[in-house]
Amino acid sequence: MTTHRAPKPLSDPDRPVERAVTAALVLAVLAGIGWIGGMIYTVVGWSA
């Protein structure tokens, strides 16, 4: 008789690939916030 194991959940934090993807997403969000901040700074500088 064979036994069946439950599969591991896909969101296992020990997987290095998922950590790399999470780090890349965080960096992308920070870059986006910086870009938006730079654009606001530019527009405010033009209007002054």
C-alpha positions in Angstrom: 0.0 0.0 0.0 1.4 3.4 -0.9 1.1 6.5 1.2 0.5 9.9 -0.1 2.2 12.9 1.4 0.6 16.3 1.3 2.5 18.7 -1.0 4.4 21.6 0.5 2.6 24.9 0.1 3.9 27.1 -2.7 4.6 30.0 -0.5 7.5 28.3 1.4 9.7 31.2 2.7 12.8 28.9 2.7 13.0 28.9 -1.1 15.8 31.3 -2.3 14.0 32.0 -5.6 11.0 33.3 -3.9 13.2 35.5 -1.6 14.9 36.8 -4.7 11.6 37.6 -6.4 10.4 39.4 -3.3 13.6 41.4 -3.0 13.3 42.4 -6.7 9.7 43.5 -6.2 10.6 45.6 -3.2 13.4 47.2 -5.1 11.1 47.9 -8.0 8.5 49.5 -5.7 11.2 51.7 -4.1 12.5 52.7 -7.6 9.0 53.6 -8.6 8.5 55.7 -5.5 11.8 57.4 -6.1 10.9 58.1 -9.8 7.5 59.6 -8.8 9.2 61.7 -6.2 11.7 62.9 -8.7 9.0 63.8 -11.2 7.1 65.8 -8.5 10.3 67.5 -7.6 10.9 68.4 -11.2 7.4 69.8 -11.8 7.6 71.8 -8.6 11.0 73.2 -9.6 9.6 74.2 -13.0 6.7 76.1 -11.6 8.8 78.0 -9.1 
